[in-house]
Amino acid sequence: MTSASSSHNHHSHGGHGHSHENTVPRGALMMACGVVLFTLALTSATQLGWIAPSPSASDVRAAEAATAIKSRVLRFADAQNGKVLVTDAVTGQTVHVYGEEGSGFIRGVLRGMGRGRHVRGIPMDAPYELNHWSDGSLSLTDTATNRVVELGAFGPTNRATFEALLK
């Protein structure tokens, strides 16, 4: 009698019992797999060119055949006392000198674009092209890496900082 009850206890508390405490419901698991597969399919389709990614401002400009109303090729250099010296890359004339206060946004944009130059070993004084487009947008293009930053995305005050360099 004791042997039967011990085997019965062994059977119910064995490591291979069917405890449902830590399992995920089958439906939820199938949903999760579906989401992962869908995301992978979407990413692959975009990379393969079957689905177009959302258009950038420069893509929209190209589609609308927007033209640059004003363009200027500029060089930005750090001067002493935290100033930023902006010169016309064509004429060599000084366009503007920003003090420590006024240069924050310009410094931030250039730091972001400078990382791409640093990685590729491109000199920091390579010129940038500032464009005011017929659709009203304003962009800064790194002539060395072809990276474009849409300046309108940072709000009217920051946009005006760069817009002043076209005057």
Phi and psi in radians as a Rosetta constraint file:
Dihedral C 1 N 2 CA 2 C 2 CIRCULARHARMONIC -1.119 0.35
Dihedral N 2 CA 2 C 2 N 3 CIRCULARHARMONIC -0.651 0.35
Dihedral C 2 N 3 CA 3 C 3 CIRCULARHARMONIC -1.123 0.35
Dihedral N 3 CA 3 C 3 N 4 CIRCULARHARMONIC -0.649 0.35
Dihedral C 3 N 4 CA 4 C 4 CIRCULARHARMONIC -1.169 0.35
Dihedral N 4 CA 4 C 4 N 5 CIRCULARHARMONIC -0.738 0.35
Dihedral C 4 N 5 CA 5 C 5 CIRCULARHARMONIC -1.231 0.35
Dihedral N 5 CA 5 C 5 N 6 CIRCULARHARMONIC -0.593 0.35
Dihedral C 5 N 6 CA 6 C 6 CIRCULARHARMONIC -1.210 0.35
Dihedral N 6 CA 6 C 6 N 7 CIRCULARHARMONIC -0.650 0.35
Dihedral C 6 N 7 CA 7 C 7 CIRCULARHARMONIC -1.199 0.35
Dihedral N 7 CA 7 C 7 N 8 CIRCULARHARMONIC -0.585 0.35
Dihedral C 7 N 8 CA 8 C 8 CIRCULARHARMONIC -1.129 0.35
Dihedral N 8 CA 8 C 8 N 9 CIRCULARHARMONIC -0.771 0.35
Dihedral C 8 N 9 CA 9 C 9 CIRCULARHARMONIC -1.098 0.35
Dihedral N 9 CA 9 C 9 N 10 CIRCULARHARMONIC -0.772 0.35
Dihedral C 9 N 10 CA 10 C 10 CIRCULARHARMONIC -1.025 0.35
Dihedral N 10 CA 10 C 10 N 11 CIRCULARHARMONIC -0.672 0.35
Dihedral C 10 N 11 CA 11 C 11 CIRCULARHARMONIC -1.193 0.35
Dihedral N 11 CA 11 C 11 N 12 CIRCULARHARMONIC -0.737 0.35
Dihedral C 11 N 12 CA 12 C 12 CIRCULARHARMONIC -1.384 0.35
Dihedral N 12 CA 12 C 12 N 13 CIRCULARHARMONIC -0.428 0.35
Dihedral C 12 N 13 CA 13 C 13 CIRCULARHARMONIC -1.862 0.35
Dihedral N 13 CA 13 C 13 N 14 CIRCULARHARMONIC 0.308 0.35
Dihedral C 13 N 14 CA 14 C 14 CIRCULARHARMONIC -1.214 0.35
Dihedral N 14 CA 14 C 14 N 15 CIRCULARHARMONIC 2.836 0.35
Dihedral C 14 N 15 CA 15 C 15 CIRCULARHARMONIC -1.185 0.35
Dihedral N 15 CA 15 C 15 N 16 CIRCULARHARMONIC -0.275 0.35
Dihedral C 15 N 16 CA 16 C 16 CIRCULARHARMONIC -1.827 0.35
Dihedral N 16 CA 16 C 16 N 17 CIRCULARHARMONIC 0.407 0.35
Dihedral C 16 N 17 CA 17 C 17 CIRCULARHARMONIC -1.235 0.35
Dihedral N 17 CA 17 C 17 N 18 CIRCULARHARMONIC 2.862 0.35
Dihedral C 17 N 18 CA 18 C 18 CIRCULARHARMONIC -1.686 0.35
Dihedral N 18 CA 18 C 18 N 19 CIRCULARHARMONIC 1.355 0.35
Dihedral C 18 N 19 CA 19 C 19 CIRCULARHARMONIC -1.546 0.35
Dihedral N 19 CA 19 C 19 N 20 CIRCULARHARMONIC 2.313 0.35
Dihedral C 19 N 20 CA 20 C 20 CIRCULARHARMONIC -1.842 0.35
Dihedral N 20 CA 20 C 20 N 21 CIRCULARHARMONIC 0.383 0.35
Dihedral C 20 N 21 CA 21 C 21 CIRCULARHARMONIC -1.261 0.35
Dihedral N 21 CA 21 C 21 N 22 CIRCULARHARMONIC -0.779 0.35
Dihedral C 21 N 22 CA 22 C 22 CIRCULARHARMONIC -1.864 0.35
Dihedral N 22 CA 22 C 22 N 23 CIRCULARHARMONIC 0.391 0.35
Dihedral C 22 N 23 CA 23 C 23 CIRCULARHARMONIC -1.783 0.35
Dihedral N 23 CA 23 C 23 N 24 CIRCULARHARMONIC 2.620 0.35
Dihedral C 23 N 24 CA 24 C 24 CIRCULARHARMONIC -1.607 0.35
Dihedral N 24 CA 24 C 24 N 25 CIRCULARHARMONIC 2.372 0.35
Dihedral C 24 N 25 CA 25 C 25 CIRCULARHARMONIC -1.002 0.35
Dihedral N 25 CA 25 C 25 N 26 CIRCULARHARMONIC 2.457 0.35
Dihedral C 25 N 26 CA 26 C 26 CIRCULARHARMONIC -0.958 0.35
Dihedral N 26 CA 26 C 26 N 27 CIRCULARHARMONIC -0.687 0.35
Dihedral C 26 N 27 CA 27 C 27 CIRCULARHARMONIC -1.086 0.35
Dihedral N 27 CA 27 C 27 N 28 CIRCULARHARMONIC -0.748 0.35
Dihedral C 27 N 28 CA 28 C 28 CIRCULARHARMONIC -1.154 0.35
Dihedral N 28 CA 28 C 28 N 29 CIRCULARHARMONIC -0.671 0.35
Dihedral C 28 N 29 CA 29 C 29 CIRCULARHARMONIC -1.117 0.35
Dihedral N 29 CA 29 C 29 N 30 CIRCULARHARMONIC -0.761 0.35
Dihedral C 29 N 30 CA 30 C 30 CIRCULARHARMONIC -1.115 0.35
Dihedral N 30 CA 30 C 30 N 31 CIRCULARHARMONIC -0.703 0.35
Dihedral C 30 N 31 CA 31 C 31 CIRCULARHARMONIC -1.085 0.35
Dihedral N 31 CA 31 C 31 N 32 CIRCULARHARMONIC -0.800 0.35
Dihedral C 31 N 32 CA 32 C 32 CIRCULARHARMONIC -1.060 0.35
Dihedral N 32 CA 32 C 32 N 33 CIRCULARHARMONIC -0.783 0.35
Dihedral C 32 N 33 CA 33 C 33 CIRCULARHARMONIC -1.076 0.35
Dihedral N 33 CA 33 C 33 N 34 CIRCULARHARMONIC -0.703 0.35
Dihedral C 33 N 34 CA 34 C 34 CIRCULARHARMONIC -1.091 0.35
Dihedral N 34 CA 34 C 34 N 35 CIRCULARHARMONIC -0.760 0.35
Dihedral C 34 N 35 CA 35 C 35 CIRCULARHARMONIC -1.096 0.35
Dihedral N 35 CA 35 C 35 N 36 CIRCULARHARMONIC -0.784 0.35
Dihedral C 35 N 36 CA 36 C 36 CIRCULARHARMONIC -1.075 0.35
Dihedral N 36 CA 36 C 36 N 37 CIRCULARHARMONIC -0.819 0.35
Dihedral C 36 N 37 CA 37 C 37 CIRCULARHARMONIC -1.115 0.35
Dihedral N 37 CA 37 C 37 N 38 CIRCULARHARMONIC -0.713 0.35
Dihedral C 37 N 38 CA 38 C 38 CIRCULARHARMONIC -1.092 0.35
Dihedral N 38 CA 38 C 38 N 39 CIRCULARHARMONIC -0.769 0.35
Dihedral C 38 N 39 CA 39 C 39 CIRCULARHARMONIC -1.090 0.35
Dihedral N 39 CA 39 C 39 N 40 CIRCULARHARMONIC -0.776 0.35
Dihedral C 39 N 40 CA 40 C 40 CIRCULARHARMONIC -1.073 0.35
Dihedral N 40 CA 40 C 40 N 41 CIRCULARHARMONIC -0.744 0.35
Dihedral C 40 N 41 CA 41 C 41 CIRCULARHARMONIC -1.109 0.35
Dihedral N 41 CA 41 C 41 N 42 CIRCULARHARMONIC -0.746 0.35
Dihedral C 41 N 42 CA 42 C 42 CIRCULARHARMONIC -1.114 0.35
Dihedral N 42 CA 42 C 42 N 43 CIRCULARHARMONIC -0.784 0.35
Dihedral C 42 N 43 CA 43 C 43 CIRCULARHARMONIC -1.083 0.35
Dihedral N 43 CA 43 C 43 N 44 CIRCULARHARMONIC -0.810 0.35
Dihedral C 43 N 44 CA 44 C 44 CIRCULARHARMONIC -1.075 0.35
Dihedral N 44 CA 44 C 44 N 45 CIRCULARHARMONIC -0.771 0.35
Dihedral C 44 N 45 CA 45 C 45 CIRCULARHARMONIC -1.090 0.35
Dihedral N 45 CA 45 C 45 N 46 CIRCULARHARMONIC -0.674 0.35
Dihedral C 45 N 46 CA 46 C 46 CIRCULARHARMONIC -1.161 0.35
Dihedral N 46 CA 46 C 46 N 47 CIRCULARHARMONIC -0.790 0.35
Dihedral C 46 N 47 CA 47 C 47 CIRCULARHARMONIC -1.152 0.35
Dihedral N 47 CA 47 C 47 N 48 CIRCULARHARMONIC -0.587 0.35
Dihedral C 47 N 48 CA 48 C 48 CIRCULARHARMONIC -1.404 0.35
Dihedral N 48 CA 48 C 48 N 49 CIRCULARHARMONIC -0.120 0.35
Dihedral C 48 N 49 CA 49 C 49 CIRCULARHARMONIC 1.535 0.35
Dihedral N 49 CA 49 C 49 N 50 CIRCULARHARMONIC 0.162 0.35
Dihedral C 49 N 50 CA 50 C 50 CIRCULARHARMONIC -1.317 0.35
Dihedral N 50 CA 50 C 50 N 51 CIRCULARHARMONIC -0.572 0.35
Dihedral C 50 N 51 CA 51 C 51 CIRCULARHARMONIC -2.080 0.35
Dihedral N 51 CA 51 C 51 N 52 CIRCULARHARMONIC 2.272 0.35
Dihedral C 51 N 52 CA 52 C 52 CIRCULARHARMONIC -1.378 0.35
Dihedral N 52 CA 52 C 52 N 53 CIRCULARHARMONIC 2.332 0.35
Dihedral C 52 N 53 CA 53 C 53 CIRCULARHARMONIC -1.173 0.35
Dihedral N 53 CA 53 C 53 N 54 CIRCULARHARMONIC 2.840 0.35
Dihedral C 53 N 54 CA 54 C 54 CIRCULARHARMONIC -1.025 0.35
Dihedral N 54 CA 54 C 54 N 55 CIRCULARHARMONIC 2.387 0.35
Dihedral C 54 N 55 CA 55 C 55 CIRCULARHARMONIC -1.174 0.35
Dihedral N 55 CA 55 C 55 N 56 CIRCULARHARMONIC 2.473 0.35
Dihedral C 55 N 56 CA 56 C 56 CIRCULARHARMONIC -1.491 0.35
Dihedral N 56 CA 56 C 56 N 57 CIRCULARHARMONIC 2.935 0.35
Dihedral C 56 N 57 CA 57 C 57 CIRCULARHARMONIC -1.037 0.35
Dihedral N 57 CA 57 C 57 N 58 CIRCULARHARMONIC -0.627 0.35
Dihedral C 57 N 58 CA 58 C 58 CIRCULARHARMONIC -1.221 0.35
Dihedral N 58 CA 58 C 58 N 59 CIRCULARHARMONIC -0.580 0.35
Dihedral C 58 N 59 CA 59 C 59 CIRCULARHARMONIC -1.152 0.35
Dihedral N 59 CA 59 C 59 N 60 CIRCULARHARMONIC -0.737 0.35
Dihedral C 59 N 60 CA 60 C 60 CIRCULARHARMONIC -1.095 0.35
Dihedral N 60 CA 60 C 60 N 61 CIRCULARHARMONIC -0.744 0.35
Dihedral C 60 N 61 CA 61 C 61 CIRCULARHARMONIC -1.033 0.35
Dihedral N 61 CA 61 C 61 N 62 CIRCULARHARMONIC -0.762 0.35
Dihedral C 61 N 62 CA 62 C 62 CIRCULARHARMONIC -1.103 0.35
Dihedral N 62 CA 62 C 62 N 63 CIRCULARHARMONIC -0.748 0.35
Dihedral C 62 N 63 CA 63 C 63 CIRCULARHARMONIC -1.147 0.35
Dihedral N 63 CA 63 C 63 N 64 CIRCULARHARMONIC -0.641 0.35
Dihedral C 63 N 64 CA 64 C 64 CIRCULARHARMONIC -1.562 0.35
Dihedral N 64 CA 64 C 64 N 65 CIRCULARHARMONIC 0.038 0.35
Dihedral C 64 N 65 CA 65 C 65 CIRCULARHARMONIC 0.954 0.35
Dihedral N 65 CA 65 C 65 N 66 CIRCULARHARMONIC 0.703 0.35
Dihedral C 65 N 66 CA 66 C 66 CIRCULARHARMONIC -1.171 0.35
Dihedral N 66 CA 66 C 66 N 67 CIRCULARHARMONIC 2.496 0.35
Dihedral C 66 N 67 CA 67 C 67 CIRCULARHARMONIC -2.029 0.35
Dihedral N 67 CA 67 C 67 N 68 CIRCULARHARMONIC 2.703 0.35
Dihedral C 67 N 68 CA 68 C 68 CIRCULARHARMONIC -1.332 0.35
Dihedral N 68 CA 68 C 68 N 69 CIRCULARHARMONIC 2.104 0.35
Dihedral C 68 N 69 CA 69 C 69 CIRCULARHARMONIC -1.339 0.35
Dihedral N 69 CA 69 C 69 N 70 CIRCULARHARMONIC -0.792 0.35
Dihedral C 69 N 70 CA 70 C 70 CIRCULARHARMONIC -2.317 0.35
Dihedral N 70 CA 70 C 70 N 71 CIRCULARHARMONIC 2.378 0.35
Dihedral C 70 N 71 CA 71 C 71 CIRCULARHARMONIC -2.356 0.35
Dihedral N 71 CA 71 C 71 N 72 CIRCULARHARMONIC 2.599 0.35
Dihedral C 71 N 72 CA 72 C 72 CIRCULARHARMONIC -2.636 0.35
Dihedral N 72 CA 72 C 72 N 73 CIRCULARHARMONIC 2.354 0.35
Dihedral C 72 N 73 CA 73 C 73 CIRCULARHARMONIC -1.697 0.35
Dihedral N 73 CA 73 C 73 N 74 CIRCULARHARMONIC 2.115 0.35
Dihedral C 73 N 74 CA 74 C 74 CIRCULARHARMONIC -2.174 0.35
Dihedral N 74 CA 74 C 74 N 75 CIRCULARHARMONIC 2.654 0.35
Dihedral C 74 N 75 CA 75 C 75 CIRCULARHARMONIC -2.010 0.35
Dihedral N 75 CA 75 C 75 N 76 CIRCULARHARMONIC 2.442 0.35
Dihedral C 75 N 76 CA 76 C 76 CIRCULARHARMONIC -2.045 0.35
Dihedral N 76 CA 76 C 76 N 77 CIRCULARHARMONIC 2.283 0.35
Dihedral C 76 N 77 CA 77 C 77 CIRCULARHARMONIC -2.388 0.35
Dihedral N 77 CA 77 C 77 N 78 CIRCULARHARMONIC 2.493 0.35
Dihedral C 77 N 78 CA 78 C 78 CIRCULARHARMONIC -1.333 0.35
Dihedral N 78 CA 78 C 78 N 79 CIRCULARHARMONIC 2.190 0.35
Dihedral C 78 N 79 CA 79 C 79 CIRCULARHARMONIC -1.807 0.35
Dihedral N 79 CA 79 C 79 N 80 CIRCULARHARMONIC 3.052 0.35
Dihedral C 79 N 80 CA 80 C 80 CIRCULARHARMONIC -1.171 0.35
Dihedral N 80 CA 80 C 80 N 81 CIRCULARHARMONIC 2.851 0.35
Dihedral C 80 N 81 CA 81 C 81 CIRCULARHARMONIC 1.091 0.35
Dihedral N 81 CA 81 C 81 N 82 CIRCULARHARMONIC 0.530 0.35
Dihedral C 81 N 82 CA 82 C 82 CIRCULARHARMONIC 1.237 0.35
Dihedral N 82 CA 82 C 82 N 83 CIRCULARHARMONIC 0.322 0.35
Dihedral C 82 N 83 CA 83 C 83 CIRCULARHARMONIC -1.545 0.35
Dihedral N 83 CA 83 C 83 N 84 CIRCULARHARMONIC 2.712 0.35
Dihedral C 83 N 84 CA 84 C 84 CIRCULARHARMONIC -2.021 0.35
Dihedral N 84 CA 84 C 84 N 85 CIRCULARHARMONIC 2.135 0.35
Dihedral C 84 N 85 CA 85 C 85 CIRCULARHARMONIC -1.717 0.35
Dihedral N 85 CA 85 C 85 N 86 CIRCULARHARMONIC 2.155 0.35
Dihedral C 85 N 86 CA 86 C 86 CIRCULARHARMONIC -1.932 0.35
Dihedral N 86 CA 86 C 86 N 87 CIRCULARHARMONIC 2.153 0.35
Dihedral C 86 N 87 CA 87 C 87 CIRCULARHARMONIC -2.159 0.35
Dihedral N 87 CA 87 C 87 N 88 CIRCULARHARMONIC 2.663 0.35
Dihedral C 87 N 88 CA 88 C 88 CIRCULARHARMONIC -1.312 0.35
Dihedral N 88 CA 88 C 88 N 89 CIRCULARHARMONIC 2.100 0.35
Dihedral C 88 N 89 CA 89 C 89 CIRCULARHARMONIC -1.204 0.35
Dihedral N 89 CA 89 C 89 N 90 CIRCULARHARMONIC -0.348 0.35
Dihedral C 89 N 90 CA 90 C 90 CIRCULARHARMONIC -1.500 0.35
Dihedral N 90 CA 90 C 90 N 91 CIRCULARHARMONIC -0.873 0.35
Dihedral C 90 N 91 CA 91 C 91 CIRCULARHARMONIC -1.620 0.35
Dihedral N 91 CA 91 C 91 N 92 CIRCULARHARMONIC -0.370 0.35
Dihedral C 91 N 92 CA 92 C 92 CIRCULARHARMONIC 1.437 0.35
Dihedral N 92 CA 92 C 92 N 93 CIRCULARHARMONIC 0.009 0.35
Dihedral C 92 N 93 CA 93 C 93 CIRCULARHARMONIC -1.326 0.35
Dihedral N 93 CA 93 C 93 N 94 CIRCULARHARMONIC 2.589 0.35
Dihedral C 93 N 94 CA 94 C 94 CIRCULARHARMONIC -1.282 0.35
Dihedral N 94 CA 94 C 94 N 95 CIRCULARHARMONIC 2.197 0.35
Dihedral C 94 N 95 CA 95 C 95 CIRCULARHARMONIC -1.587 0.35
Dihedral N 95 CA 95 C 95 N 96 CIRCULARHARMONIC -0.789 0.35
Dihedral C 95 N 96 CA 96 C 96 CIRCULARHARMONIC -2.840 0.35
Dihedral N 96 CA 96 C 96 N 97 CIRCULARHARMONIC 2.602 0.35
Dihedral C 96 N 97 CA 97 C 97 CIRCULARHARMONIC -2.113 0.35
Dihedral N 97 CA 97 C 97 N 98 CIRCULARHARMONIC 2.081 0.35
Dihedral C 97 N 98 CA 98 C 98 CIRCULARHARMONIC -1.638 0.35
Dihedral N 98 CA 98 C 98 N 99 CIRCULARHARMONIC 2.370 0.35
Dihedral C 98 N 99 CA 99 C 99 CIRCULARHARMONIC -1.363 0.35
Dihedral N 99 CA 99 C 99 N 100 CIRCULARHARMONIC -3.136 0.35
Dihedral C 99 N 100 CA 100 C 100 CIRCULARHARMONIC -1.012 0.35
Dihedral N 100 CA 100 C 100 N 101 CIRCULARHARMONIC -0.692 0.35
Dihedral C 100 N 101 CA 101 C 101 CIRCULARHARMONIC -1.221 0.35
Dihedral N 101 CA 101 C 101 N 102 CIRCULARHARMONIC -0.868 0.35
Dihedral C 101 N 102 CA 102 C 102 CIRCULARHARMONIC -1.296 0.35
Dihedral N 102 CA 102 C 102 N 103 CIRCULARHARMONIC -0.163 0.35
Dihedral C 102 N 103 CA 103 C 103 CIRCULARHARMONIC -1.709 0.35
Dihedral N 103 CA 103 C 103 N 104 CIRCULARHARMONIC 0.015 0.35
Dihedral C 103 N 104 CA 104 C 104 CIRCULARHARMONIC -0.963 0.35
Dihedral N 104 CA 104 C 104 N 105 CIRCULARHARMONIC -0.911 0.35
Dihedral C 104 N 105 CA 105 C 105 CIRCULARHARMONIC -1.173 0.35
Dihedral N 105 CA 105 C 105 N 106 CIRCULARHARMONIC -0.774 0.35
Dihedral C 105 N 106 CA 106 C 106 CIRCULARHARMONIC -1.064 0.35
Dihedral N 106 CA 106 C 106 N 107 CIRCULARHARMONIC -0.774 0.35
Dihedral C 106 N 107 CA 107 C 107 CIRCULARHARMONIC -1.042 0.35
Dihedral N 107 CA 107 C 107 N 108 CIRCULARHARMONIC -0.726 0.35
Dihedral C 107 N 108 CA 108 C 108 CIRCULARHARMONIC -1.100 0.35
Dihedral N 108 CA 108 C 108 N 109 CIRCULARHARMONIC -0.803 0.35
Dihedral C 108 N 109 CA 109 C 109 CIRCULARHARMONIC -1.091 0.35
Dihedral N 109 CA 109 C 109 N 110 CIRCULARHARMONIC -0.786 0.35
Dihedral C 109 N 110 CA 110 C 110 CIRCULARHARMONIC -1.181 0.35
Dihedral N 110 CA 110 C 110 N 111 CIRCULARHARMONIC -0.601 0.35
Dihedral C 110 N 111 CA 111 C 111 CIRCULARHARMONIC -1.122 0.35
Dihedral N 111 CA 111 C 111 N 112 CIRCULARHARMONIC -0.750 0.35
Dihedral C 111 N 112 CA 112 C 112 CIRCULARHARMONIC -1.082 0.35
Dihedral N 112 CA 112 C 112 N 113 CIRCULARHARMONIC -0.761 0.35
Dihedral C 112 N 113 CA 113 C 113 CIRCULARHARMONIC -1.312 0.35
Dihedral N 113 CA 113 C 113 N 114 CIRCULARHARMONIC -0.521 0.35
Dihedral C 113 N 114 CA 114 C 114 CIRCULARHARMONIC -1.137 0.35
Dihedral N 114 CA 114 C 114 N 115 CIRCULARHARMONIC -0.495 0.35
Dihedral C 114 N 115 CA 115 C 115 CIRCULARHARMONIC -1.048 0.35
Dihedral N 115 CA 115 C 115 N 116 CIRCULARHARMONIC -0.728 0.35
Dihedral C 115 N 116 CA 116 C 116 CIRCULARHARMONIC -1.106 0.35
Dihedral N 116 CA 116 C 116 N 117 CIRCULARHARMONIC -0.619 0.35
Dihedral C 116 N 117 CA 117 C 117 CIRCULARHARMONIC -1.233 0.35
Dihedral N 117 CA 117 C 117 N 118 CIRCULARHARMONIC -0.759 0.35
Dihedral C 117 N 118 CA 118 C 118 CIRCULARHARMONIC -1.047 0.35
Dihedral N 118 CA 118 C 118 N 119 CIRCULARHARMONIC -0.784 0.35
Dihedral C 118 N 119 CA 119 C 119 CIRCULARHARMONIC -1.056 0.35
Dihedral N 119 CA 119 C 119 N 120 CIRCULARHARMONIC -0.665 0.35
Dihedral C 119 N 120 CA 120 C 120 CIRCULARHARMONIC -1.573 0.35
Dihedral N 120 CA 120 C 120 N 121 CIRCULARHARMONIC -0.010 0.35
Dihedral C 120 N 121 CA 121 C 121 CIRCULARHARMONIC 1.229 0.35
Dihedral N 121 CA 121 C 121 N 122 CIRCULARHARMONIC 0.519 0.35
Dihedral C 121 N 122 CA 122 C 122 CIRCULARHARMONIC -1.574 0.35
Dihedral N 122 CA 122 C 122 N 123 CIRCULARHARMONIC 2.385 0.35
Dihedral C 122 N 123 CA 123 C 123 CIRCULARHARMONIC -1.043 0.35
Dihedral N 123 CA 123 C 123 N 124 CIRCULARHARMONIC 2.486 0.35
Dihedral C 123 N 124 CA 124 C 124 CIRCULARHARMONIC -1.192 0.35
Dihedral N 124 CA 124 C 124 N 125 CIRCULARHARMONIC -0.349 0.35
Dihedral C 124 N 125 CA 125 C 125 CIRCULARHARMONIC -1.596 0.35
Dihedral N 125 CA 125 C 125 N 126 CIRCULARHARMONIC 0.158 0.35
Dihedral C 125 N 126 CA 126 C 126 CIRCULARHARMONIC -1.054 0.35
Dihedral N 126 CA 126 C 126 N 127 CIRCULARHARMONIC 2.508 0.35
Dihedral C 126 N 127 CA 127 C 127 CIRCULARHARMONIC -1.267 0.35
Dihedral N 127 CA 127 C 127 N 128 CIRCULARHARMONIC 2.775 0.35
Dihedral C 127 N 128 CA 128 C 128 CIRCULARHARMONIC -2.036 0.35
Dihedral N 128 CA 128 C 128 N 129 CIRCULARHARMONIC 2.622 0.35
Dihedral C 128 N 129 CA 129 C 129 CIRCULARHARMONIC -1.923 0.35
Dihedral N 129 CA 129 C 129 N 130 CIRCULARHARMONIC 2.135 0.35
Dihedral C 129 N 130 CA 130 C 130 CIRCULARHARMONIC -1.754 0.35
Dihedral N 130 CA 130 C 130 N 131 CIRCULARHARMONIC 2.181 0.35
Dihedral C 130 N 131 CA 131 C 131 CIRCULARHARMONIC -2.202 0.35
Dihedral N 131 CA 131 C 131 N 132 CIRCULARHARMONIC 2.325 0.35
Dihedral C 131 N 132 CA 132 C 132 CIRCULARHARMONIC -1.853 0.35
Dihedral N 132 CA 132 C 132 N 133 CIRCULARHARMONIC 2.064 0.35
Dihedral C 132 N 133 CA 133 C 133 CIRCULARHARMONIC -1.648 0.35
Dihedral N 133 CA 133 C 133 N 134 CIRCULARHARMONIC 2.769 0.35
Dihedral C 133 N 134 CA 134 C 134 CIRCULARHARMONIC -1.125 0.35
Dihedral N 134 CA 134 C 134 N 135 CIRCULARHARMONIC -0.324 0.35
Dihedral C 134 N 135 CA 135 C 135 CIRCULARHARMONIC -1.561 0.35
Dihedral N 135 CA 135 C 135 N 136 CIRCULARHARMONIC 0.089 0.35
Dihedral C 135 N 136 CA 136 C 136 CIRCULARHARMONIC 1.663 0.35
Dihedral N 136 CA 136 C 136 N 137 CIRCULARHARMONIC -0.196 0.35
Dihedral C 136 N 137 CA 137 C 137 CIRCULARHARMONIC -1.354 0.35
Dihedral N 137 CA 137 C 137 N 138 CIRCULARHARMONIC 2.796 0.35
Dihedral C 137 N 138 CA 138 C 138 CIRCULARHARMONIC -2.279 0.35
Dihedral N 138 CA 138 C 138 N 139 CIRCULARHARMONIC 2.242 0.35
Dihedral C 138 N 139 CA 139 C 139 CIRCULARHARMONIC -2.359 0.35
Dihedral N 139 CA 139 C 139 N 140 CIRCULARHARMONIC 2.680 0.35
Dihedral C 139 N 140 CA 140 C 140 CIRCULARHARMONIC -2.081 0.35
Dihedral N 140 CA 140 C 140 N 141 CIRCULARHARMONIC 2.136 0.35
Dihedral C 140 N 141 CA 141 C 141 CIRCULARHARMONIC -1.948 0.35
Dihedral N 141 CA 141 C 141 N 142 CIRCULARHARMONIC 2.266 0.35
Dihedral C 141 N 142 CA 142 C 142 CIRCULARHARMONIC -1.368 0.35
Dihedral N 142 CA 142 C 142 N 143 CIRCULARHARMONIC 1.975 0.35
Dihedral C 142 N 143 CA 143 C 143 CIRCULARHARMONIC -1.178 0.35
Dihedral N 143 CA 143 C 143 N 144 CIRCULARHARMONIC -0.346 0.35
Dihedral C 143 N 144 CA 144 C 144 CIRCULARHARMONIC -1.509 0.35
Dihedral N 144 CA 144 C 144 N 145 CIRCULARHARMONIC -0.591 0.35
Dihedral C 144 N 145 CA 145 C 145 CIRCULARHARMONIC -1.974 0.35
Dihedral N 145 CA 145 C 145 N 146 CIRCULARHARMONIC -0.145 0.35
Dihedral C 145 N 146 CA 146 C 146 CIRCULARHARMONIC 1.127 0.35
Dihedral N 146 CA 146 C 146 N 147 CIRCULARHARMONIC 0.282 0.35
Dihedral C 146 N 147 CA 147 C 147 CIRCULARHARMONIC -1.319 0.35
Dihedral N 147 CA 147 C 147 N 148 CIRCULARHARMONIC 2.384 0.35
Dihedral C 147 N 148 CA 148 C 148 CIRCULARHARMONIC -2.003 0.35
Dihedral N 148 CA 148 C 148 N 149 CIRCULARHARMONIC 2.301 0.35
Dihedral C 148 N 149 CA 149 C 149 CIRCULARHARMONIC -1.993 0.35
Dihedral N 149 CA 149 C 149 N 150 CIRCULARHARMONIC 2.192 0.35
Dihedral C 149 N 150 CA 150 C 150 CIRCULARHARMONIC -1.462 0.35
Dihedral N 150 CA 150 C 150 N 151 CIRCULARHARMONIC 1.971 0.35
Dihedral C 150 N 151 CA 151 C 151 CIRCULARHARMONIC -1.381 0.35
Dihedral N 151 CA 151 C 151 N 152 CIRCULARHARMONIC -0.315 0.35
Dihedral C 151 N 152 CA 152 C 152 CIRCULARHARMONIC -1.200 0.35
Dihedral N 152 CA 152 C 152 N 153 CIRCULARHARMONIC -0.369 0.35
Dihedral C 152 N 153 CA 153 C 153 CIRCULARHARMONIC -1.220 0.35
Dihedral N 153 CA 153 C 153 N 154 CIRCULARHARMONIC -0.225 0.35
Dihedral C 153 N 154 CA 154 C 154 CIRCULARHARMONIC -1.761 0.35
Dihedral N 154 CA 154 C 154 N 155 CIRCULARHARMONIC 0.176 0.35
Dihedral C 154 N 155 CA 155 C 155 CIRCULARHARMONIC 1.651 0.35
Dihedral N 155 CA 155 C 155 N 156 CIRCULARHARMONIC 2.775 0.35
Dihedral C 155 N 156 CA 156 C 156 CIRCULARHARMONIC -1.102 0.35
Dihedral N 156 CA 156 C 156 N 157 CIRCULARHARMONIC -0.616 0.35
Dihedral C 156 N 157 CA 157 C 157 CIRCULARHARMONIC -1.162 0.35
Dihedral N 157 CA 157 C 157 N 158 CIRCULARHARMONIC -0.827 0.35
Dihedral C 157 N 158 CA 158 C 158 CIRCULARHARMONIC -1.174 0.35
Dihedral N 158 CA 158 C 158 N 159 CIRCULARHARMONIC -0.659 0.35
Dihedral C 158 N 159 CA 159 C 159 CIRCULARHARMONIC -1.053 0.35
Dihedral N 159 CA 159 C 159 N 160 CIRCULARHARMONIC -0.752 0.35
Dihedral C 159 N 160 CA 160 C 160 CIRCULARHARMONIC -1.075 0.35
Dihedral N 160 CA 160 C 160 N 161 CIRCULARHARMONIC -0.548 0.35
Dihedral C 160 N 161 CA 161 C 161 CIRCULARHARMONIC -1.007 0.35
Dihedral N 161 CA 161 C 161 N 162 CIRCULARHARMONIC -0.771 0.35
Dihedral C 161 N 162 CA 162 C 162 CIRCULARHARMONIC -1.393 0.35
Dihedral N 162 CA 162 C 162 N 163 CIRCULARHARMONIC -0.633 0.35
Dihedral C 162 N 163 CA 163 C 163 CIRCULARHARMONIC -1.015 0.35
Dihedral N 163 CA 163 C 163 N 164 CIRCULARHARMONIC -0.617 0.35
Dihedral C 163 N 164 CA 164 C 164 CIRCULARHARMONIC -1.059 0.35
Dihedral N 164 CA 164 C 164 N 165 CIRCULARHARMONIC -0.459 0.35
Dihedral C 164 N 165 CA 165 C 165 CIRCULARHARMONIC -1.275 0.35
Dihedral N 165 CA 165 C 165 N 166 CIRCULARHARMONIC -0.201 0.35
Dihedral C 165 N 166 CA 166 C 166 CIRCULARHARMONIC -1.564 0.35
Dihedral N 166 CA 166 C 166 N 167 CIRCULARHARMONIC -0.258 0.35
